[in-house]
Each structure stands twice: as structure tokens, then as C-alpha cells.
């Protein structure tokens, strides 16, 4: 294993490239051995007349309920892959799906089924929480700060019920205590962080800690969040781009995690009433808005100075940016942000699969446009559906509710 910045020997580099190519060939082989692939390819061709937003959200809800059934009622399957089928239940995204689904009942679509899915997800989250308060990644069973932070959104939403679900608040408090115990004095997380490196997109963990502090009155959660947010702000360049924003060292960040970083900063700035953090989030969002307006698209990845990489698009990131722009448009009176959000969602609605006879794909969103792009190729991740629904909720229900899903 090589340290960040270390030069890898040429032989190892070539072997890595060959290995990646071989993995891709094997994946394509598995994809095209499955009959559903051909049906999906026909149904993901861009439609000239995409569904209205509320209907698109309802079809994504249908798909999420299929993911819930695939997990046998234990939260939500992480994804559906054309090469491997359904993935395992995913604590991280199941956690932040909870507030989305609680609000989505306002769309009037399958409300009782959504209520039951949320209730069963809550029970499952309590069941799998580790004795130390953490939640683990399904891939290796290791406790992770980010995963635990995202589950906080679900626990806090469930603790806010009319029947006073105190056990969920106690669970959230234990999770928050564990997160605090893993934090570096400089604000970021390395212990129990992905790849053991600091990430700016953990601003979403800070956002969750601020919500927890507000609910419990515990100032330590607020202080820990503020330390990480200040560190994240220091990673922002003059152009608004963030270093240390990717999954891997020296990798150009995918739009998905850039949006994570911006949203975490933005929501945290509102909770803290911190104008500097708010400006930091708006600077990045404005940079992406200009790119979208000038080029008509957002790349899947961005390097320093917002240099776009790749001809494909990260669908989840498009949904996230639409939601961010809509939030900012309302607060700042920025119709240009609202217009960018509307444009950004058009290709998303067009690529959504409509296949009522195949619930494993009906209403699902691919990881990438095209379907075989670089971000989760040939796959329908559940977090893409979540952020599409969030964006629609901001347009359909925002006049009735001031709060937004996590």
C-alpha cells in the first residue's frame, strides 16, 4: 500500500491499470448475461417528455419500497446492480432516508406503506447499533464516523414523533458521543474515517451533530461540529473548490461528495448563524451554477479550479445540487439558482427507468448518465432516489414546511 503522494513503480501502475480493465470486462460480462439488462437499456433512453416532478418522486418512492422489500423489511437495500442484483441493507443511507420518507408522505403516495417502512427501519437501526454507539459499514463491518453521522438524521427524526420516542434520542446521543471520541483535535476525523484520511464532506457529520446539540442541549456536539467546519473552510481555494474532498488521496472529487460538502456547510451555517460559513457554501454553489449555465452540464468530477473531468454525469450529484440551489434560492432570493436547479433535474427525470413489471428498476435512478458511466456503472443506488425526492419536496412542499430532509 502506497502513501499519498508516493510515486508508484511503473510495473505496479501498469498492473493496476490492467487489473481495473479486467474487472471492468468481468463486470460487463455479468451485466450482459442478465436478460433484464437489455430491457433496462431500452427504457433508460432519454425521454423527450419527462414525468412531472411529483410523479417522478412517487416512482422513486415505489423503487425505495421495492428496495425495502428486497432487504426483507430490514431498512433498505443499498442498490440494485445489473451485474449482482440487490445489495445488502445499508445503515448510512437508510438512516438519512428516514426524514425524507417521513416528509414524502405529504405527497399522498402509499403513505401507510412508507410509515411502516420507516418504523421497521428505525427498529433495525436500534438493533444493529454497536455497544459503543457506532454504526458499521456493510462492506467490512467496521464502525465508521460518516455512516454513524448519517444515521443520526434518522434517529433524530424518529425521536421527534408525537409519541415521544425517547429511545431514539438516547441512541442518537450515544452515537454522537462515539463520534466525538474519534475526532482529531484539529477538527477533522481520521480514526474510523474512510481510508483513514480527513474529508471535507464530513461537514454532513457536523450538520448532524449540530442538530443533535440543538435537541439535547449538549454544547460539546456543537463545539466539535464547529471545529470540523472551520477546518473544512480552510480547505477551500479562492475558486470555491475544496481539497481533501474525495474518497481517495489525490483523487478528483465526484460531484456527489462536493455536494455533500456544500450542503453540510450551508445547513450548519444556518444552525450556527455563521455568515462566513454561509458565504463559503454559496461560493462553491455559485461556481457550479456558472459552469452549468455556460456548459449546459455538470461533469461527474472536478479538479482544482473546477476543471471538469469526464463526459458522463453523476446523477446523484445532479439531484443534490438541485436541492442545494433550491434552498439557497429561497433564502437569498436568487432566481438564477432556482433556474439552475430546474435545468439540472431535466436529464435526471429523463433517465429515470419506467418499467412497472420490474420493480427492481422501476422508478430507479442510475448512478451515471450514461448507465455505464464512471459513478456506480450499471447500478441504481438508493441515495440517488433519496436526493431526487428531496429536491421535489423542496418544490412541492416547501411552502408548507420550513424544515428539509437530511
LUMPAPA-818912 format. One record per residue (C-alpha): residue in three letters; x, y, z. Coordinates in Angstrom, 1 decimal. Layout:
<atoms>
resn | xx | yy | zz
ALA | X | Y | Z .
...
</atoms>
This chain:
<atoms>
resn | xx | yy | zz
UNK | 0.0 | 0.0 | 0.0 .
UNK | 1.4 | 3.4 | -1.0 .
UNK | 1.2 | 6.6 | 1.0 .
UNK | -0.5 | 9.7 | -0.6 .
UNK | 2.0 | 11.4 | -2.9 .
UNK | 4.4 | 8.4 | -3.1 .
UNK | 5.4 | 7.5 | -6.6 .
UNK | 4.2 | 4.1 | -7.6 .
UNK | 6.6 | 1.9 | -9.6 .
UNK | 5.7 | 1.7 | -13.3 .
UNK | 5.2 | -2.1 | -13.1 .
UNK | 2.7 | -1.7 | -10.3 .
UNK | 0.9 | 1.1 | -12.1 .
UNK | 0.5 | -1.0 | -15.3 .
UNK | -0.6 | -3.9 | -13.3 .
UNK | -3.2 | -1.7 | -11.6 .
UNK | -4.5 | -0.4 | -15.0 .
UNK | -4.7 | -4.0 | -16.3 .
UNK | -6.5 | -5.1 | -13.2 .
UNK | -9.0 | -2.3 | -13.5 .
UNK | -9.6 | -3.2 | -17.2 .
UNK | -10.0 | -6.9 | -16.3 .
UNK | -12.5 | -6.0 | -13.6 .
UNK | -14.5 | -3.9 | -16.0 .
UNK | -14.6 | -6.6 | -18.6 .
UNK | -15.8 | -9.1 | -16.0 .
UNK | -18.5 | -6.7 | -14.8 .
UNK | -19.7 | -6.1 | -18.4 .
UNK | -19.8 | -9.9 | -18.9 .
UNK | -22.0 | -10.3 | -15.9 .
UNK | -24.2 | -7.4 | -16.9 .
UNK | -24.9 | -8.7 | -20.3 .
UNK | -25.6 | -12.2 | -19.1 .
UNK | -28.7 | -10.9 | -17.3 .
UNK | -31.8 | -10.6 | -19.5 .
UNK | -33.0 | -7.5 | -17.6 .
UNK | -30.1 | -5.5 | -18.9 .
UNK | -31.5 | -5.3 | -22.4 .
UNK | -34.9 | -4.2 | -21.2 .
UNK | -33.3 | -1.6 | -18.9 .
UNK | -31.2 | -0.2 | -21.7 .
UNK | -34.2 | 0.3 | -23.9 .
UNK | -36.0 | 2.1 | -21.0 .
UNK | -33.2 | 4.4 | -20.0 .
UNK | -33.0 | 6.1 | -23.3 .
UNK | -33.7 | 9.8 | -22.7 .
UNK | -37.4 | 10.7 | -23.0 .
UNK | -38.4 | 13.8 | -24.7 .
UNK | -41.2 | 14.4 | -22.2 .
UNK | -40.1 | 13.5 | -18.7 .
UNK | -42.5 | 12.9 | -15.9 .
UNK | -43.7 | 15.9 | -13.9 .
UNK | -41.6 | 16.2 | -10.7 .
UNK | -44.2 | 14.9 | -8.3 .
UNK | -44.8 | 11.8 | -10.4 .
UNK | -41.1 | 11.2 | -10.7 .
UNK | -40.8 | 11.4 | -6.9 .
UNK | -43.7 | 8.9 | -6.5 .
UNK | -42.0 | 6.4 | -8.8 .
UNK | -38.8 | 6.8 | -6.8 .
UNK | -40.8 | 6.0 | -3.7 .
UNK | -42.1 | 2.9 | -5.4 .
UNK | -38.5 | 1.9 | -6.1 .
UNK | -37.5 | 2.5 | -2.5 .
UNK | -40.3 | 0.4 | -1.2 .
UNK | -39.0 | -2.4 | -3.6 .
UNK | -35.6 | -1.9 | -2.0 .
UNK | -37.2 | -2.2 | 1.4 .
UNK | -38.9 | -5.5 | 0.4 .
UNK | -35.6 | -6.7 | -1.0 .
UNK | -34.0 | -6.1 | 2.4 .
UNK | -36.8 | -8.2 | 3.9 .
UNK | -38.0 | -5.2 | 5.8 .
UNK | -34.6 | -4.5 | 7.4 .
UNK | -34.2 | -0.9 | 6.2 .
UNK | -33.3 | -0.5 | 2.5 .
UNK | -31.1 | -2.4 | 0.1 .
UNK | -28.1 | -0.3 | -0.8 .
UNK | -28.6 | -0.6 | -4.5 .
UNK | -29.7 | -2.8 | -7.4 .
UNK | -26.9 | -3.8 | -9.7 .
UNK | -27.4 | -5.2 | -13.2 .
UNK | -24.4 | -7.5 | -12.6 .
UNK | -25.1 | -8.7 | -9.0 .
UNK | -28.7 | -7.9 | -8.2 .
UNK | -29.7 | -6.3 | -4.9 .
UNK | -27.1 | -5.1 | -2.4 .
UNK | -27.3 | -5.6 | 1.4 .
UNK | -29.2 | -3.2 | 3.8 .
UNK | -27.2 | 0.0 | 4.2 .
UNK | -27.3 | 1.7 | 7.6 .
UNK | -25.8 | 5.0 | 6.4 .
UNK | -28.3 | 5.8 | 3.6 .
UNK | -31.2 | 4.0 | 5.4 .
UNK | -30.6 | 6.5 | 8.2 .
UNK | -30.9 | 9.6 | 6.1 .
UNK | -33.7 | 8.1 | 4.1 .
UNK | -35.9 | 8.2 | 7.2 .
UNK | -36.6 | 12.0 | 7.3 .
UNK | -37.0 | 12.1 | 3.6 .
UNK | -39.7 | 9.4 | 3.7 .
UNK | -41.4 | 11.0 | 6.7 .
UNK | -41.8 | 14.2 | 4.7 .
UNK | -42.6 | 12.3 | 1.5 .
UNK | -45.9 | 11.1 | 3.0 .
UNK | -47.1 | 14.6 | 2.3 .
UNK | -47.2 | 13.7 | -1.4 .
UNK | -50.1 | 11.4 | -0.6 .
UNK | -48.4 | 8.3 | -2.2 .
UNK | -48.5 | 5.0 | -0.4 .
UNK | -48.4 | 6.7 | 2.9 .
UNK | -49.2 | 3.7 | 5.1 .
UNK | -46.5 | 1.6 | 3.4 .
UNK | -44.0 | 4.4 | 3.9 .
UNK | -44.9 | 4.7 | 7.6 .
UNK | -44.4 | 1.0 | 8.1 .
UNK | -41.1 | 1.0 | 6.2 .
UNK | -39.8 | 3.9 | 8.4 .
UNK | -40.9 | 2.2 | 11.6 .
UNK | -39.2 | -1.0 | 10.7 .
UNK | -36.1 | 0.8 | 9.6 .
UNK | -36.0 | 2.6 | 13.0 .
UNK | -36.2 | -0.7 | 14.9 .
UNK | -33.4 | -2.2 | 12.7 .
UNK | -31.2 | 0.8 | 13.4 .
UNK | -31.6 | 0.3 | 17.1 .
UNK | -30.9 | -3.4 | 16.7 .
UNK | -27.6 | -3.0 | 14.8 .
UNK | -26.1 | -0.1 | 16.8 .
UNK | -22.9 | -1.2 | 18.4 .
UNK | -22.5 | -1.2 | 22.2 .
UNK | -20.1 | 1.8 | 21.9 .
UNK | -22.8 | 3.8 | 20.0 .
UNK | -21.3 | 3.5 | 16.5 .
UNK | -22.7 | 2.1 | 13.3 .
UNK | -20.7 | -0.1 | 10.9 .
UNK | -20.2 | -0.1 | 7.1 .
UNK | -21.8 | -3.1 | 5.5 .
UNK | -18.7 | -3.8 | 3.3 .
UNK | -16.3 | -4.7 | 6.1 .
UNK | -18.3 | -4.4 | 9.4 .
UNK | -16.0 | -1.7 | 10.7 .
UNK | -17.5 | 1.3 | 12.7 .
UNK | -17.4 | 4.4 | 10.6 .
UNK | -17.8 | 8.1 | 11.6 .
UNK | -19.6 | 9.1 | 8.4 .
UNK | -22.0 | 6.2 | 8.5 .
UNK | -22.8 | 6.9 | 12.1 .
UNK | -23.3 | 10.6 | 11.4 .
UNK | -25.8 | 9.9 | 8.7 .
UNK | -27.8 | 7.5 | 10.8 .
UNK | -28.1 | 10.4 | 13.3 .
UNK | -30.5 | 12.1 | 10.8 .
UNK | -32.9 | 9.1 | 11.0 .
UNK | -32.6 | 8.7 | 14.8 .
UNK | -33.4 | 12.4 | 15.4 .
UNK | -36.3 | 12.3 | 13.0 .
UNK | -37.7 | 9.3 | 14.7 .
UNK | -37.2 | 10.8 | 18.2 .
UNK | -39.4 | 13.7 | 17.1 .
UNK | -42.6 | 11.7 | 16.9 .
UNK | -45.8 | 12.6 | 18.7 .
UNK | -45.4 | 9.6 | 21.0 .
UNK | -42.1 | 10.8 | 22.3 .
UNK | -39.7 | 8.1 | 21.2 .
UNK | -37.1 | 8.7 | 23.9 .
UNK | -35.2 | 5.5 | 23.0 .
UNK | -34.2 | 7.0 | 19.6 .
UNK | -32.9 | 10.2 | 21.2 .
UNK | -30.9 | 8.1 | 23.6 .
UNK | -29.5 | 6.1 | 20.7 .
UNK | -28.6 | 9.3 | 18.9 .
UNK | -26.8 | 10.7 | 22.0 .
UNK | -24.7 | 7.5 | 22.2 .
UNK | -23.8 | 7.8 | 18.5 .
UNK | -22.8 | 11.4 | 19.0 .
UNK | -20.6 | 10.6 | 22.0 .
UNK | -18.8 | 8.0 | 19.9 .
UNK | -18.3 | 10.4 | 17.1 .
UNK | -16.8 | 13.0 | 19.5 .
UNK | -14.4 | 10.3 | 20.8 .
UNK | -13.0 | 9.7 | 17.3 .
UNK | -12.3 | 13.4 | 16.4 .
UNK | -8.8 | 14.8 | 15.9 .
UNK | -8.0 | 17.9 | 18.0 .
UNK | -7.7 | 19.8 | 14.7 .
UNK | -11.3 | 19.2 | 13.9 .
UNK | -11.3 | 16.5 | 11.2 .
UNK | -11.8 | 12.8 | 11.6 .
UNK | -9.1 | 10.2 | 10.7 .
UNK | -9.9 | 7.4 | 13.1 .
UNK | -12.8 | 5.4 | 11.8 .
UNK | -12.8 | 7.7 | 8.7 .
UNK | -12.9 | 6.2 | 5.2 .
UNK | -9.4 | 5.3 | 4.1 .
UNK | -8.1 | 6.8 | 7.3 .
UNK | -7.8 | 10.3 | 5.8 .
UNK | -9.6 | 13.5 | 6.5 .
UNK | -12.5 | 14.5 | 4.2 .
UNK | -14.3 | 17.8 | 3.9 .
UNK | -17.5 | 16.1 | 3.0 .
UNK | -17.8 | 15.2 | 6.7 .
UNK | -19.5 | 18.6 | 7.0 .
UNK | -22.6 | 16.4 | 6.9 .
UNK | -21.5 | 14.8 | 10.1 .
UNK | -21.0 | 18.2 | 11.6 .
UNK | -24.5 | 19.2 | 10.5 .
UNK | -26.0 | 16.1 | 12.2 .
UNK | -24.0 | 16.9 | 15.4 .
UNK | -25.4 | 20.5 | 15.4 .
UNK | -28.9 | 19.1 | 15.1 .
UNK | -28.2 | 16.7 | 18.0 .
UNK | -26.8 | 19.6 | 20.1 .
UNK | -30.0 | 21.6 | 19.5 .
UNK | -32.2 | 18.6 | 20.6 .
UNK | -30.2 | 17.7 | 23.6 .
UNK | -28.7 | 21.0 | 24.7 .
UNK | -25.2 | 19.4 | 24.9 .
UNK | -22.7 | 22.1 | 23.8 .
UNK | -19.9 | 19.6 | 23.1 .
UNK | -21.6 | 18.4 | 20.0 .
UNK | -21.9 | 22.0 | 18.7 .
UNK | -18.2 | 22.6 | 19.6 .
UNK | -17.0 | 19.5 | 17.8 .
UNK | -19.0 | 20.4 | 14.7 .
UNK | -17.7 | 23.9 | 14.6 .
UNK | -14.1 | 22.7 | 14.8 .
UNK | -14.6 | 20.4 | 11.7 .
UNK | -16.4 | 23.1 | 9.8 .
UNK | -13.6 | 25.6 | 10.3 .
UNK | -11.1 | 23.0 | 9.1 .
UNK | -13.3 | 22.3 | 6.0 .
UNK | -13.5 | 26.0 | 5.3 .
UNK | -9.7 | 26.2 | 5.3 .
UNK | -9.6 | 23.6 | 2.6 .
UNK | -11.5 | 25.8 | 0.2 .
UNK | -9.5 | 27.5 | -2.6 .
UNK | -10.2 | 31.0 | -4.0 .
UNK | -12.3 | 29.5 | -6.7 .
UNK | -14.5 | 27.8 | -4.2 .
UNK | -13.2 | 24.3 | -4.9 .
UNK | -12.4 | 22.0 | -1.9 .
UNK | -9.2 | 20.0 | -1.4 .
UNK | -9.4 | 16.8 | 0.7 .
UNK | -12.9 | 16.3 | -0.7 .
UNK | -12.5 | 12.9 | -2.3 .
UNK | -12.8 | 9.3 | -1.2 .
UNK | -9.2 | 8.5 | -2.0 .
UNK | -6.0 | 10.5 | -1.7 .
UNK | -5.2 | 12.7 | -4.7 .
UNK | -8.4 | 11.7 | -6.5 .
UNK | -10.5 | 14.3 | -8.1 .
UNK | -13.8 | 14.5 | -6.2 .
UNK | -17.0 | 13.3 | -7.7 .
UNK | -19.9 | 15.8 | -7.7 .
UNK | -21.7 | 13.7 | -5.1 .
UNK | -19.2 | 14.4 | -2.3 .
UNK | -18.7 | 18.0 | -3.4 .
UNK | -22.4 | 18.4 | -2.9 .
UNK | -22.2 | 16.7 | 0.4 .
UNK | -19.6 | 19.3 | 1.5 .
UNK | -21.6 | 22.3 | 0.3 .
UNK | -24.8 | 21.1 | 1.9 .
UNK | -23.1 | 20.3 | 5.2 .
UNK | -21.6 | 23.8 | 5.3 .
UNK | -24.8 | 25.5 | 4.2 .
UNK | -27.1 | 23.8 | 6.7 .
UNK | -24.5 | 24.2 | 9.5 .
UNK | -24.1 | 27.9 | 8.8 .
UNK | -27.9 | 28.4 | 9.3 .
UNK | -27.9 | 26.5 | 12.6 .
UNK | -24.8 | 28.4 | 13.8 .
UNK | -25.9 | 31.7 | 12.3 .
UNK | -22.4 | 31.9 | 10.8 .
UNK | -22.2 | 34.2 | 7.7 .
UNK | -18.6 | 33.2 | 6.9 .
UNK | -19.6 | 29.5 | 6.6 .
UNK | -22.7 | 30.5 | 4.6 .
UNK | -20.5 | 32.5 | 2.1 .
UNK | -18.2 | 29.5 | 1.8 .
UNK | -21.1 | 27.3 | 0.8 .
UNK | -22.6 | 29.9 | -1.6 .
UNK | -19.2 | 30.5 | -3.3 .
UNK | -19.0 | 26.8 | -4.2 .
UNK | -22.6 | 26.6 | -5.3 .
UNK | -22.3 | 29.7 | -7.4 .
UNK | -19.2 | 28.4 | -9.1 .
UNK | -21.1 | 25.2 | -10.1 .
UNK | -24.1 | 27.3 | -11.2 .
UNK | -21.9 | 29.3 | -13.6 .
UNK | -20.4 | 26.1 | -15.0 .
UNK | -23.9 | 24.6 | -15.5 .
UNK | -25.1 | 27.8 | -17.2 .
UNK | -22.1 | 28.1 | -19.5 .
UNK | -21.6 | 24.5 | -20.5 .
UNK | -25.1 | 23.2 | -20.1 .
UNK | -24.0 | 20.3 | -17.9 .
UNK | -22.0 | 19.4 | -14.8 .
UNK | -19.2 | 17.0 | -15.1 .
UNK | -19.0 | 13.9 | -13.0 .
UNK | -15.8 | 15.1 | -11.3 .
UNK | -14.0 | 18.3 | -10.8 .
UNK | -10.3 | 19.1 | -10.3 .
UNK | -8.7 | 22.2 | -8.8 .
UNK | -10.1 | 25.4 | -10.2 .
UNK | -13.3 | 23.5 | -11.1 .
UNK | -11.7 | 21.7 | -14.1 .
UNK | -14.4 | 19.3 | -15.2 .
UNK | -13.4 | 15.7 | -15.8 .
UNK | -15.3 | 13.1 | -17.7 .
UNK | -18.1 | 13.2 | -20.3 .
UNK | -20.5 | 11.4 | -18.1 .
UNK | -22.7 | 12.8 | -15.3 .
UNK | -23.1 | 11.8 | -11.7 .
UNK | -26.9 | 11.5 | -11.3 .
UNK | -26.9 | 11.6 | -7.5 .
UNK | -24.8 | 14.8 | -7.6 .
UNK | -27.2 | 16.5 | -10.0 .
UNK | -30.1 | 15.8 | -7.6 .
UNK | -28.1 | 17.1 | -4.7 .
UNK | -27.1 | 20.3 | -6.4 .
UNK | -30.7 | 20.9 | -7.5 .
UNK | -31.7 | 20.7 | -3.8 .
UNK | -28.9 | 23.0 | -2.7 .
UNK | -29.7 | 25.6 | -5.3 .
UNK | -33.4 | 25.5 | -4.4 .
UNK | -32.6 | 26.0 | -0.7 .
UNK | -30.3 | 28.9 | -1.5 .
UNK | -32.7 | 30.4 | -4.0 .
UNK | -35.4 | 30.7 | -1.3 .
UNK | -33.1 | 32.2 | 1.4 .
UNK | -31.2 | 34.6 | -0.8 .
UNK | -33.9 | 35.5 | -3.4 .
UNK | -31.8 | 34.1 | -6.2 .
UNK | -34.0 | 33.1 | -9.2 .
UNK | -30.8 | 32.1 | -11.1 .
UNK | -30.3 | 29.3 | -8.6 .
UNK | -33.9 | 28.1 | -9.0 .
UNK | -33.5 | 28.1 | -12.8 .
UNK | -30.2 | 26.1 | -12.5 .
UNK | -32.0 | 23.6 | -10.3 .
UNK | -34.8 | 23.1 | -12.8 .
UNK | -32.3 | 22.7 | -15.7 .
UNK | -30.2 | 20.2 | -13.6 .
UNK | -33.2 | 17.9 | -12.9 .
UNK | -34.3 | 17.6 | -16.6 .
UNK | -31.7 | 14.9 | -17.5 .
UNK | -32.4 | 13.2 | -14.2 .
UNK | -36.2 | 12.9 | -14.9 .
UNK | -35.4 | 11.7 | -18.5 .
UNK | -33.1 | 8.9 | -17.3 .
UNK | -35.4 | 7.5 | -14.6 .
UNK | -36.5 | 4.0 | -15.5 .
UNK | -40.1 | 3.3 | -16.1 .
UNK | -40.7 | -0.5 | -16.1 .
UNK | -43.7 | -1.3 | -13.9 .
UNK | -43.3 | -5.1 | -14.5 .
UNK | -39.8 | -5.0 | -13.0 .
UNK | -40.0 | -3.3 | -9.5 .
UNK | -36.2 | -3.7 | -9.0 .
UNK | -35.6 | -1.0 | -11.6 .
UNK | -39.0 | 0.8 | -11.9 .
UNK | -38.5 | 4.4 | -10.6 .
UNK | -34.8 | 3.8 | -10.0 .
UNK | -32.1 | 6.3 | -10.9 .
UNK | -28.8 | 5.1 | -12.5 .
UNK | -25.6 | 6.1 | -10.8 .
UNK | -24.4 | 7.7 | -14.0 .
UNK | -25.6 | 9.2 | -17.3 .
UNK | -25.0 | 7.1 | -19.4 .
UNK | -25.8 | 4.0 | -17.5 .
UNK | -22.2 | 2.7 | -17.8 .
UNK | -20.6 | 5.9 | -16.7 .
UNK | -17.9 | 6.1 | -14.0 .
UNK | -20.1 | 6.6 | -10.9 .
UNK | -21.7 | 3.3 | -9.9 .
UNK | -21.9 | 1.9 | -13.5 .
UNK | -24.8 | -0.4 | -14.3 .
UNK | -26.2 | 0.3 | -10.9 .
UNK | -29.2 | 2.0 | -9.2 .
UNK | -28.1 | 3.3 | -5.8 .
UNK | -30.8 | 4.1 | -3.2 .
UNK | -29.2 | 7.5 | -2.3 .
UNK | -29.9 | 8.8 | -5.8 .
UNK | -33.6 | 8.2 | -5.2 .
UNK | -33.4 | 9.9 | -1.8 .
UNK | -31.9 | 13.1 | -3.2 .
UNK | -34.4 | 13.2 | -6.1 .
UNK | -37.3 | 13.1 | -3.7 .
UNK | -35.6 | 15.7 | -1.5 .
UNK | -35.4 | 18.1 | -4.5 .
UNK | -39.0 | 17.5 | -5.4 .
UNK | -40.1 | 18.0 | -1.8 .
UNK | -38.4 | 21.4 | -1.8 .
UNK | -40.5 | 22.4 | -4.8 .
UNK | -43.8 | 20.7 | -3.9 .
UNK | -43.9 | 21.1 | -0.1 .
UNK | -41.5 | 23.9 | 0.7 .
UNK | -44.3 | 26.5 | 1.2 .
UNK | -45.9 | 24.3 | 3.8 .
UNK | -42.8 | 23.2 | 5.7 .
UNK | -39.8 | 25.2 | 6.7 .
UNK | -37.6 | 22.2 | 7.5 .
UNK | -35.9 | 19.9 | 5.0 .
UNK | -34.8 | 16.3 | 5.0 .
UNK | -31.3 | 15.4 | 5.9 .
</atoms>
